Amino acid sequence: MCSSQANASLLNIIRQADNFPNFHTAYPERHPINGKRIEPIGVVPAQLMNEIKGEKGLQMFSIVKKLSEKEKAEKRKIDEKRREKKAASDDIEEASSDLKDVSVDDKEKGKSKGKKKEDYKIVILAIFFSDEVNARGVEGRFEVMARLVEGWRDQKKFGYALKKWTGEKISVYASAYSAIWQKDKELKAAARKPFGNVVLEIERSAAPIFGFTVPNVHLIAHQGEGGDVRIWVQKHVDIDKDGQSREKFNTSVTLSGAVPAGKTPFEAAVTAAHEDAGWTEDFTKAHMKNTGMVSLFQIAKWGGLVPGCDYVYDLRLPSEDSIGYQVPKSSDESTTFQSLSISEVFAALNKNEFRPTSAAVMVDFLIRHGHITPENEPNYAKIIRRLHRRTGIAGPGH
């Protein structure tokens, strides 16, 4: 970051992309049965439980837990509101009968010296596949999940997520040390190979409902040297309900996309480069290289959990006067490609023009190429840690 650029910290930009609160340990929870610290394949919100209880392929591990005094007080308030609502909606006779029953019930509770049912709650610690489903491997688990999410889509449930139905499957991963891989040496060895710990596949748009890790690729094309470096970004035509073009969050890195089931990140990046920028496979392979990954943990506006696993690639374009020079060409009328100087990139970041994840990936690029340093970024260490967060959710190679 040169002296002509703003010295404002970029930490808040990273916080927008990594907005899940820190939890007190490296993992959200231990294994409910054996107590081992093993990464779950996802994190399911409590309100989802009622929607999956009817699925025979899934089972739940639960315990009975005593309510704290605070929880008891909250429960009493909820029960009282329910009684008031019932009394208001029922006829006078039914309401009187209900109040009488409640009064008698309260007297009986006062006489009881044993454990009170109302002082306890059932807590679901884990959801797991039945033995019959696991016996069928990835295909069996996929069928269970497909049955669930396709049913929700048809019933218009979870519309905030499933309205973006893609028809594209992604892989979901279980810890390479999970018991599911320990049945024999061959299975155990396979799970510890690159991308060998795939436990199931699922429709991409449904993954945040279950808190599954979604592997993505991000590619940044750049050209030039030193102060003449320019970065290619993608501009999106985003129209609001009043027909006005939005400037906030309308910019992303050169290319990005999910890693489909059955493909590696490199293959996904090559495909995206061809489909979205018009670059041939040979051109991309000759100039693109993996430069690491960014790991974020996001909460969607509708409450979905998105543990990130973002593979990052740089593509250095040949010099403009060479025969092999190719600029990215948009295949979609709603997007265009623009090349920005480093100063223009910083300005766009500070104006919140970049989409949150793209902003984080761009900051990672600027760090790797020496444009953001400990000397010009007061929160340098915090940004580094936030860009490489341990989500506690299983992913490729975990």
C-alpha positions as CSV (number, residue, x, y, z in Angstrom):
1,M,0.0,0.0,0.0
2,C,1.8,3.1,-1.1
3,S,1.6,6.5,0.7
4,S,-1.0,7.8,-1.7
5,Q,-3.4,5.2,-0.7
6,A,-5.7,5.4,2.4
7,N,-4.3,4.0,5.6
8,A,-7.7,2.8,6.9
9,S,-7.5,-0.8,8.2
10,L,-9.1,-3.5,6.0
11,L,-10.0,-5.6,9.0
12,N,-13.7,-4.7,8.7
13,I,-13.8,-5.9,5.1
14,I,-12.6,-9.3,6.3
15,R,-15.2,-9.3,9.1
16,Q,-18.0,-9.0,6.5
17,A,-16.8,-12.2,4.9
18,D,-15.9,-14.0,8.1
19,N,-18.9,-13.1,10.3
20,F,-19.4,-16.3,12.4
21,P,-18.5,-15.7,16.0
22,N,-15.5,-17.4,17.5
23,F,-16.3,-20.5,19.6
24,H,-14.4,-21.4,22.7
25,T,-12.6,-24.4,21.4
26,A,-11.1,-25.5,18.0
27,Y,-14.2,-27.6,17.4
28,P,-17.9,-26.8,17.9
29,E,-18.5,-30.1,19.8
30,R,-16.9,-33.4,20.8
31,H,-18.2,-36.7,19.5
32,P,-21.4,-37.3,21.6
33,I,-20.6,-40.9,22.3
34,N,-16.8,-41.4,22.6
35,G,-15.9,-37.8,23.6
36,K,-13.2,-37.5,20.9
37,R,-12.5,-34.3,19.2
38,I,-13.5,-35.1,15.7
39,E,-14.8,-32.6,13.1
40,P,-18.5,-33.0,12.2
41,I,-19.5,-32.9,8.5
42,G,-21.9,-30.0,9.2
43,V,-23.7,-27.9,11.8
44,V,-27.5,-28.1,11.9
45,P,-29.6,-25.3,13.4
46,A,-32.2,-26.4,16.0
47,Q,-35.2,-25.3,13.9
48,L,-34.3,-27.9,11.3
49,M,-35.0,-30.9,13.6
50,N,-38.7,-31.0,13.0
51,E,-38.1,-31.1,9.2
52,I,-35.9,-34.2,9.3
53,K,-37.6,-36.3,12.0
54,G,-39.6,-38.2,9.4
55,E,-36.5,-39.3,7.4
56,K,-35.8,-43.0,8.3
57,G,-32.3,-42.8,6.9
58,L,-31.3,-40.3,9.6
59,Q,-31.1,-41.0,13.3
60,M,-30.6,-38.7,16.3
61,F,-28.5,-39.0,19.4
62,S,-30.1,-37.1,22.3
63,I,-29.8,-36.8,26.0
64,V,-32.1,-35.5,28.8
65,K,-30.6,-32.3,30.3
66,K,-31.7,-30.4,33.4
67,L,-32.8,-26.8,32.7
68,S,-30.9,-24.0,34.3
69,E,-32.8,-21.4,36.4
70,K,-32.7,-19.0,33.5
71,E,-34.1,-21.6,31.1
72,K,-36.9,-22.5,33.6
73,A,-37.9,-18.8,33.8
74,E,-37.9,-18.5,30.0
75,K,-40.0,-21.7,29.7
76,R,-42.5,-20.4,32.3
77,K,-42.9,-17.2,30.2
78,I,-43.5,-19.2,27.0
79,D,-46.0,-21.5,28.7
80,E,-47.9,-18.5,30.2
81,K,-48.0,-16.8,26.7
82,R,-49.4,-20.1,25.3
83,R,-52.1,-20.3,27.9
84,E,-53.1,-16.6,27.4
85,K,-53.3,-17.2,23.6
86,K,-55.4,-20.3,24.1
87,A,-57.7,-18.6,26.5
88,A,-58.2,-15.7,24.0
89,S,-59.0,-18.0,21.1
90,D,-61.1,-20.7,22.8
91,D,-64.7,-20.2,24.0
92,I,-65.3,-19.3,27.6
93,E,-66.1,-22.8,28.7
94,E,-63.0,-24.3,27.2
95,A,-60.8,-21.5,28.6
96,S,-62.3,-22.0,32.1
97,S,-61.6,-25.7,31.9
98,D,-58.1,-25.2,30.7
99,L,-57.4,-22.7,33.6
100,K,-58.9,-25.2,36.1
101,D,-56.7,-28.0,34.8
102,V,-53.6,-25.8,35.0
103,S,-54.5,-24.9,38.6
104,V,-54.9,-28.5,39.6
105,D,-51.7,-29.4,37.8
106,D,-49.8,-26.7,39.7
107,K,-51.1,-28.0,43.1
108,E,-49.9,-31.5,42.2
109,K,-46.5,-30.2,41.2
110,G,-46.2,-28.5,44.6
111,K,-46.8,-31.8,46.4
112,S,-44.3,-33.7,44.3
113,K,-40.9,-34.1,45.9
114,G,-39.4,-36.1,43.1
115,K,-38.0,-35.0,39.7
116,K,-40.2,-32.7,37.8
117,K,-40.7,-33.4,34.1
118,E,-40.9,-29.7,33.3
119,D,-37.4,-29.1,34.8
120,Y,-35.8,-31.2,32.0
121,K,-35.4,-30.9,28.2
122,I,-34.3,-33.2,25.4
123,V,-31.1,-32.1,23.7
124,I,-30.2,-33.5,20.3
125,L,-26.4,-33.7,20.2
126,A,-25.9,-35.3,16.8
127,I,-27.7,-36.5,13.7
128,F,-26.2,-39.5,11.9
129,F,-27.0,-41.9,9.0
130,S,-28.5,-45.3,9.8
131,D,-26.4,-48.4,9.4
132,E,-28.5,-49.5,6.4
133,V,-27.7,-46.2,4.7
134,N,-24.0,-46.3,5.5
135,A,-23.8,-49.8,4.1
136,R,-24.5,-48.3,0.7
137,G,-21.8,-45.7,1.0
138,V,-21.8,-42.4,-0.8
139,E,-24.7,-43.3,-3.1
140,G,-26.9,-44.4,-0.1
141,R,-26.2,-41.2,1.8
142,F,-26.8,-39.1,-1.3
143,E,-30.2,-40.7,-1.9
144,V,-31.3,-39.8,1.7
145,M,-30.2,-36.2,1.3
146,A,-31.6,-35.8,-2.2
147,R,-35.0,-37.1,-0.9
148,L,-35.0,-34.6,1.8
149,V,-34.0,-31.5,-0.1
150,E,-36.0,-32.2,-3.2
151,G,-39.1,-32.7,-1.0
152,W,-38.4,-29.3,0.7
153,R,-38.0,-27.7,-2.7
154,D,-41.3,-29.1,-3.9
155,Q,-43.0,-28.0,-0.7
156,K,-41.5,-24.5,-1.0
157,K,-39.6,-24.9,2.2
158,F,-36.3,-23.1,2.8
159,G,-37.1,-21.0,-0.2
160,Y,-34.4,-18.5,0.8
161,A,-31.8,-21.1,-0.1
162,L,-33.5,-23.6,-2.5
163,K,-34.8,-20.9,-4.8
164,K,-31.3,-20.8,-6.1
165,W,-31.4,-24.5,-7.1
166,T,-28.5,-25.3,-9.4
167,G,-28.9,-28.9,-10.3
168,E,-25.2,-29.2,-9.5
169,K,-23.9,-31.5,-6.8
170,I,-21.0,-30.8,-4.5
171,S,-19.0,-33.2,-2.4
172,V,-19.4,-33.3,1.4
173,Y,-16.5,-34.5,3.5
174,A,-16.1,-36.4,6.7
175,S,-12.9,-36.3,8.9
176,A,-10.3,-38.7,7.5
177,Y,-10.1,-40.0,11.1
178,S,-13.8,-40.7,11.4
179,A,-14.9,-44.2,12.4
180,I,-16.6,-44.6,9.0
181,W,-13.2,-45.0,7.3
182,Q,-11.8,-47.4,9.9
183,K,-13.6,-50.6,8.8
184,D,-10.6,-51.8,6.7
185,K,-7.2,-50.8,5.7
186,E,-8.1,-50.1,2.1
187,L,-10.9,-47.7,3.0
188,K,-8.7,-46.0,5.6
189,A,-5.9,-45.5,3.1
190,A,-8.3,-44.1,0.4
191,A,-9.8,-41.6,2.9
192,R,-6.4,-40.1,3.5
193,K,-5.6,-39.5,-0.2
194,P,-6.4,-36.0,-1.7
195,F,-10.2,-35.6,-1.8
196,G,-10.6,-39.2,-0.7
197,N,-12.7,-38.5,2.4
198,V,-16.0,-37.7,0.4
199,V,-18.9,-39.0,2.5
200,L,-21.8,-37.8,0.4
201,E,-23.0,-35.5,-2.3
202,I,-25.7,-32.9,-2.2
203,E,-27.4,-30.1,-4.3
204,R,-25.1,-27.1,-3.9
205,S,-27.8,-24.6,-2.8
206,A,-28.9,-26.9,0.0
207,A,-25.4,-27.1,1.7
208,P,-25.8,-24.0,3.9
209,I,-29.0,-25.4,5.4
210,F,-26.9,-28.2,6.9
211,G,-23.7,-26.1,7.5
212,F,-21.7,-28.2,5.1
213,T,-18.3,-27.0,3.9
214,V,-18.7,-25.8,0.3
215,P,-15.3,-25.9,-1.6
216,N,-14.9,-23.0,-4.1
217,V,-12.3,-21.7,-6.4
218,H,-11.2,-18.0,-6.9
219,L,-8.9,-16.9,-9.8
220,I,-7.2,-13.5,-10.0
221,A,-5.7,-12.6,-13.3
222,H,-3.1,-9.9,-13.3
223,Q,-0.5,-8.3,-15.6
224,G,2.5,-5.9,-15.5
225,E,5.3,-5.4,-13.0
226,G,6.0,-3.2,-10.0
227,G,3.9,0.0,-10.1
228,D,2.3,-0.9,-13.4
229,V,0.5,-4.0,-12.1
230,R,-3.1,-4.2,-13.1
231,I,-5.7,-6.7,-11.8
232,W,-8.7,-7.9,-13.8
233,V,-11.9,-7.9,-11.9
234,Q,-15.5,-8.8,-12.8
235,K,-18.2,-6.1,-12.7
236,H,-21.8,-7.2,-12.2
237,V,-24.8,-5.3,-13.3
238,D,-26.9,-5.4,-10.2
239,I,-30.3,-3.6,-10.4
240,D,-32.3,-2.8,-7.3
241,K,-36.2,-2.8,-7.0
242,D,-36.3,0.8,-8.2
243,G,-34.4,0.1,-11.3
244,Q,-31.2,1.7,-10.1
245,S,-27.8,0.1,-10.6
246,R,-26.2,-0.8,-7.3
247,E,-22.5,0.2,-6.7
248,K,-22.1,-1.7,-3.4
249,F,-21.0,-5.4,-3.7
250,N,-21.0,-5.3,-7.6
251,T,-17.4,-6.3,-8.0
252,S,-15.7,-9.7,-7.7
253,V,-12.3,-11.3,-8.5
254,T,-11.7,-12.3,-12.1
255,L,-13.4,-15.7,-11.7
256,S,-15.0,-17.8,-9.0
257,G,-17.3,-20.8,-8.6
258,A,-18.1,-23.9,-6.6
259,V,-16.1,-27.1,-7.0
260,P,-18.6,-29.7,-8.5
261,A,-18.6,-33.2,-7.1
262,G,-16.1,-35.4,-8.9
263,K,-13.8,-32.5,-9.9
264,T,-10.6,-31.1,-8.3
265,P,-10.3,-27.4,-7.6
266,F,-7.8,-27.1,-10.4
267,E,-10.2,-28.7,-12.9
268,A,-13.0,-26.4,-11.6
269,A,-10.8,-23.4,-12.1
270,V,-9.9,-24.4,-15.7
271,T,-13.6,-25.0,-16.5
272,A,-14.6,-21.6,-15.1
273,A,-11.8,-19.9,-17.0
274,H,-13.1,-21.3,-20.3
275,E,-16.8,-20.8,-19.6
276,D,-16.7,-17.3,-18.0
277,A,-13.6,-15.7,-19.5
278,G,-13.1,-17.5,-22.9
279,W,-9.7,-18.8,-22.1
280,T,-8.7,-22.2,-23.6
281,E,-7.7,-25.1,-21.4
282,D,-4.1,-24.9,-22.7
283,F,-3.8,-21.2,-22.0
284,T,-5.1,-21.5,-18.5
285,K,-2.9,-24.4,-17.6
286,A,0.1,-22.6,-18.9
287,H,-0.4,-19.5,-16.9
288,M,-2.4,-20.4,-13.8
289,K,-1.0,-21.6,-10.5
290,N,-2.4,-22.5,-7.1
291,T,-1.3,-20.0,-4.4
292,G,-3.0,-21.4,-1.4
293,M,-6.5,-21.1,0.1
294,V,-8.7,-18.8,2.2
295,S,-10.9,-20.2,4.9
296,L,-13.8,-18.2,6.2
297,F,-17.0,-18.9,8.2
298,Q,-20.0,-17.0,7.1
299,I,-23.6,-16.7,8.3
300,A,-26.0,-16.0,5.5
301,K,-28.7,-13.3,6.0
302,W,-31.3,-16.0,6.3
303,G,-29.3,-17.9,8.9
304,G,-27.6,-20.5,6.8
305,L,-24.0,-21.5,7.9
306,V,-21.3,-21.5,5.2
307,P,-17.9,-22.9,6.4
308,G,-15.6,-21.8,3.7
309,C,-12.9,-23.7,1.8
310,D,-11.7,-21.3,-1.0
311,Y,-8.9,-22.4,-3.2
312,V,-7.0,-19.4,-4.7
313,Y,-5.3,-19.3,-8.1
314,D,-3.2,-16.6,-9.7
315,L,-3.1,-16.3,-13.5
316,R,-0.4,-14.0,-14.7
317,L,-1.1,-12.8,-18.2
318,P,1.7,-12.5,-20.8
319,S,2.9,-9.1,-21.8
320,E,0.5,-7.1,-23.9
321,D,2.8,-7.1,-26.9
322,S,3.2,-10.9,-27.0
323,I,1.3,-13.2,-29.3
324,G,-0.2,-15.1,-26.4
325,Y,-1.8,-12.1,-24.6
326,Q,-5.5,-12.7,-24.0
327,V,-7.8,-10.5,-22.0
328,P,-10.9,-12.2,-20.3
329,K,-14.1,-11.9,-22.4
330,S,-17.4,-12.1,-20.7
331,S,-20.0,-14.6,-21.9
332,D,-22.8,-12.9,-20.0
333,E,-24.4,-9.5,-20.7
334,S,-24.8,-8.9,-17.0
335,T,-21.0,-8.9,-16.4
336,T,-18.0,-7.2,-17.8
337,F,-14.3,-7.4,-17.1
338,Q,-12.2,-4.4,-16.1
339,S,-8.5,-4.0,-15.3
340,L,-7.7,-1.9,-12.2
341,S,-4.5,-0.5,-10.9
342,I,-3.5,-1.4,-7.3
343,S,-4.7,2.1,-6.2
344,E,-8.0,1.5,-7.8
345,V,-8.3,-1.9,-6.2
346,F,-7.8,-0.4,-2.7
347,A,-10.3,2.3,-3.5
348,A,-12.9,-0.3,-4.5
349,L,-12.2,-2.3,-1.3
350,N,-12.7,0.8,0.9
351,K,-15.9,1.7,-0.9
352,N,-17.3,-1.8,-0.3
353,E,-17.6,-2.4,-4.0
354,F,-16.3,-6.0,-3.7
355,R,-18.5,-8.9,-2.7
356,P,-17.5,-10.1,0.8
357,T,-15.7,-13.3,-0.1
358,S,-14.1,-11.7,-3.2
359,A,-12.9,-8.9,-1.0
360,A,-11.2,-11.3,1.4
361,V,-9.6,-13.2,-1.5
362,M,-8.4,-9.9,-3.0
363,V,-6.9,-8.9,0.3
364,D,-5.1,-12.2,0.4
365,F,-3.7,-11.5,-3.1
366,L,-2.5,-8.0,-2.0
367,I,-0.7,-9.5,1.1
368,R,1.0,-12.2,-1.0
369,H,2.2,-9.7,-3.5
370,G,3.6,-7.3,-0.9
371,H,1.0,-4.5,-1.2
372,I,-0.3,-5.0,2.3
373,T,2.4,-5.3,4.9
374,P,2.8,-5.2,8.7
375,E,4.1,-1.6,8.2
376,N,1.0,-0.2,6.5
377,E,-1.8,-2.3,8.0
378,P,-2.3,-1.9,11.7
379,N,-4.4,-5.1,12.0
380,Y,-2.1,-7.2,9.8
381,A,-1.9,-10.2,12.2
382,K,-5.6,-10.3,12.8
383,I,-6.3,-10.2,9.1
384,I,-3.9,-13.1,8.4
385,R,-5.6,-15.2,11.1
386,R,-9.1,-14.4,9.9
387,L,-8.2,-15.3,6.3
388,H,-7.1,-18.8,7.4
389,R,-9.7,-19.6,10.0
390,R,-10.2,-23.1,11.4
391,T,-13.9,-23.6,11.0
392,G,-14.2,-26.9,12.9
393,I,-16.2,-28.5,10.1
394,A,-14.7,-31.3,8.0
395,G,-13.6,-30.6,4.5
396,P,-11.2,-32.0,1.9
397,G,-8.2,-33.6,3.5
398,H,-9.3,-32.9,7.1
